[in-house]
Amino acid sequence: MILNHIRSIFSVKDLKKKIIATLLLVLVYKFLSVIPVPWANTEGISAIMDQQKWLSLFSALMWGWLENFSIILMGLSPYINAVIIIQLMWVIVPKLGDLQKEWEAWQRKINKMTRWLTLPLAFLQSYWMILLLNNLANWTIIDIMNWQVVLLAMVIATAWTIFLMWLWEVMTEYGIGNGISIIIMAWVLSWTPWVILNYLWSWNIALFAWLLLATLIIIYIIIKFTEGNRRIPLIYTKTWREEKSYFPIRVNQAWMIPIIFAISLVTFPWIVGQIMSNSTATQTAAIGNWLLQHFSLQNPSWSFIIIYFILVLLFSFFYVSITFNTEQVAESIQKRGWYIPWVRPGVETAEYLSKVSTHLNLFGGWFLALIAVLPYILWKVMWQSVDFIISWAWLIIIVAVILDLIRKVDAEMKMYDYSKFK
């Protein structure tokens, strides 16, 4: 059954080309991930990663390759930060909000601004990464006193970050699915075999079986959560008879963005604490040790967990309030001749959509926050760190990407079947 379905997928010529193009571009991404930045002491970095376990999480937050100081060590983090900044500017700069009414012009303007903003962010972030690793190490990873070497390393890391941004755009255009989502999924899944092998090599079969079962249960819950939506009924009255439709509002409107926001903020004090604790000044070192104690990723305190939970919940409401403009949606519904039963067009429709969105986002935000802090809560209960097969927060990305790929493959198959009858 499955083999027949796969055979039918590859029988569609255009679809086969898109799948092959996507796989080849993923291989290019994987190849780049093992090429280190010149003049970097990669052996020293591996030792730091073994000593400082939190750096593994920090590397994961950027979807980069910090372990071997790859030329794409920053991953798509600068681009994602640029996207977040531009989205926040919608609220600050009214002209950007006005451009949104003209979709094509707005999209071109936003894409151009995001690309240009990615360049300085990548350049600055590359220096910050070099400075951070040199402060943590007992040896020189990159000689920060040699500005020629530092500038060349920064330029190389920045250039390959821009190339990676171009790569996902090509993947989106010629492949199947969204390029940035596929690259992120490829990064997450690339570590899964190693996690499984670590449990098998240590003969910890019982714990592996329990984690596998827990992962499958979480995947099922996330699928239901990701696909869940509230269908707002719509009626069209510009014809001789009433036509009914609906406007869907998803439960998870913010996707993974609140977790990205929150984890960036909640880990920043820990990173600052790592740098300050190595200071020779007594007061500075004391502040650094206090930050390490209360914002530790290896030994999370309850205050850390509570702050992380609240930040995810707040950012969920904040992000949806920016991206889901109920006034524009209500205006668009009214212009197309639709209306919501028992709700007046215009202001009342916008208020109704805002109320429904807030209600759904309450469930979506709580779910995201719970998924984010659940590993830390389990650590506090079990009193030991557990490396999950796939981090439950990243499972939201993987499930969403796979569901999107399934929809696009089905759409391509239906178009192919339809074209045969033309």
Secondary structure, 3 states (H helix, E strand, C coil): CHHHHHHHHHCCHHHHHHHHHHHHHHHHHHHHCCCECCCCCHHHHHHHHHHCCHHHHHHHHHCCCCCCCECCCCCCHHHHHHHHHHHHHHHHCHHHHHHCCCHHHHHHHHHHHHHHHHHHHHHHHHHHHHHHHHHHCCCCCCCCCCHHHHHHHHHHHHHHHHHHHHHHHHHHHHCCCCHHHHHHHHHHHHCHHHHHHHHHHCCCHHHHHHHHHHHHHHHHHHHHHHHCEEEEEEEECCCCCCEEEEEEEECCCCCCHHHHHHHHHHHHHHHHHHHHCCCCCHHHHHHHHHHHHHCCCCCCCHHHHHHHHHHHHHHHHHHHHHHCCHHHHHHHHHHCCEECCCCCCCHHHHHHHHHHHHHHHHHHHHHHHHHHHHHHHHHHHHCCCCCCCCCHHHHHHHHHHHHHHHHHHHHHHHHHHHHCCC
